Amino acid sequence: MKALIILNDGPYGTERSYNGLRLALAISSVDDASVRVYLMADAIACAKPGQVTPDGYYNIGRMLKSLAKRGAQIGACGSCMDARGYADADLADGVSRSSMTQLAEWTIEADKVITF
């Protein structure tokens, strides 16, 4: 099963991106399942490296890093990055600049598309 999870919200204003990444991590641990994550709109801030959160509080940056280590592809919308002043260097390891064309390809290839 191939899953695509699309995140739209920033990392800490709501728990939508957190919950989307929790699901992505759960899918990535299932045999014969793969997951891709696409960050758009304010969710590109999820890929900002160096996030520091209080002890006991979830850290979106660590969650993305864990997904990347598990082989998940993570894309960040290039036009959303540009609109918010993000450069490629502003993305954490394992996250790459992406495009609507790539999102369209990932959507066509996915068995399930889930949006948060």
C-alpha positions, 0 to 999 in steps of 0.5 A: 500500500502506498500512502500520501499524506498532505500537510497544510498547517504549521508545526505548532499552531494546531495539532493537525500536522502532528497528527498527520505525522503520527499517522505517517510514522505508523504507516511507515512501520507496517510491512509492505506499506510506504508513505510520502509526505507533502508539505504545503502552505504553512506546513513548510515550516514543519521542515525548519531545522533546529526546532527546540521544544520544551521537554515532554512536548512533541517535536515536528522536526524530529518526527520528520527526521525519523520518517526520512530515516525510514525511507519516506519521501518528504517534499515541500511545495516550492511556490509555498516556500518562495511565498514565505521566504524559505530557501532550500537551505532552510529545509531539514535533511531528508526534505526536498523542494518539490512542485505541484507536478511532483504532488500530482505524480505522487497523488496518481501513484498513491493508493490512499491520499490523506490530507491534514 
